[in-house]
Amino acid sequence: MPSISVAEVKPGSKIIKDVNTPLGGLLFTKGKVILPRDIEILQAFLVQYVEIEGTQSENKAPEPVKPAAKATPVKAGATVDESLLAKSNSSLHDEYDKMLVLVKQIYRSVAAAPMPILEIRSQLEALINELKDYHVLKFSPRVIHEEDYNYHNAVLSALTSYKIAQWCGYPQKDWMQAAFAGLLHDIGNAKVDVSLLQKPTPLTGAELEEVRRHTTYGYQLLRNVTAINEGVRLAALQHHEKIDGSGYPLRLEGTQIHFYAKIVAVADIFHAMTLRKAYRKAQSPYLVLEQILAESFGKLDPVIVQTFIQKTTDLYNGTRIKLSDGRHGEIIFTDRSNPTRPMVQVEGKIVNLMVERELHIKEIIA
């Protein structure tokens, strides 16, 4: 059966042969009916041709070149898309990118159209199925544009919230709902002026108040959505509440805050600070963990925080790292009472980060 150009593919068409990325990862399986968002995904992955049911011979296009067994190195002058494809060919990244495209569409249409909750669940389940390859400190999206911050924060918070729910021993029925809570916690930002969300200078009092309304906007948008429970809606409303009552919008305290919101609060803070924004560079994940630990005294749930830090820093000895002074080394010992400041070996010398406080781990080298 002949192939046709992706530019000619119409929503509703059925794929009759598996579609792979240029590096060989499975993108869509045979029999899938193409949705509008799928065309964006095909284009994002630089797929040029697909085989569609009912294609006539006069539409025949050249057969695509089959991917080589190994990815070719990225050459100088390669485009951003070529670089991102060379960066990773994992199924986790494939499903992450599909989820990202869907989240973008949800943000753009949520105020005017019903939320496609079954489609969201299907893609979220596909993403969760790849969770074995996800490590909070190690995972990095293939490419991040500053204007896409909210979408990346949503997908990463979904993954991390699912992990936290597991780690904290909550019932299995809550794991996927916690992921939904992470995915949709900032959906209210769809109703906030994007210029405020990306403003490079400090917000005025009135502007800050408007941005904070994203919590109530989010609850309102999710209020009539089926297939999610009330905890997911409350996570959108409450993820900026603090244990001591100093948060917003309702100044709730302790047990008044739903545990999904407490989980999402930790995931959201971590990813908000480690992702690059238009007005701020990405921060060291280890310094962010230390800030989250400080917040656990009266602000965040201390059990969730302690569990999150212990699990994310449980790395094997020999893990490669980069220090804040630019030197590379490896972790040789982690004191579980001070998990963010392990001993590392750098250039043949042992550096104790508990003692050398001016240094910190800038990143894990995957």
Secondary structure, 3 states (H helix, E strand, C coil): CCEEEHHHCCCCCEECCCEECCCCCEEECCCCECCHHHHHHHHHCCCCEECECCCCHHHCECCCCCCCCCCCCCCCCCCHHHHHHHHCCCHHHHHHHHHHHHHHHHHHHCCCCCCCHHHHHHHHHHHHCCHHHCCCCCCCCCCCCHHHHHHHHHHHHHHHHHHHHHHCCCCCHHHHHHHHHHHHCCHHHHHCCHHHHCCCCCCCHHHHHHHHCHHHHHHHHHCCCCCCCHHHHHHHHHCCCCCCCCCCCCCCCHHHCCHHHHHHHHHHHHHHHHCCECCECCCCHHHHHHHHHHHCCCCCCHHHHHHHHHHHCCCCCCCEEEECCCCEEEEEECCCCCCCCCEEEECCEEEECCCCCCCCEEEECC
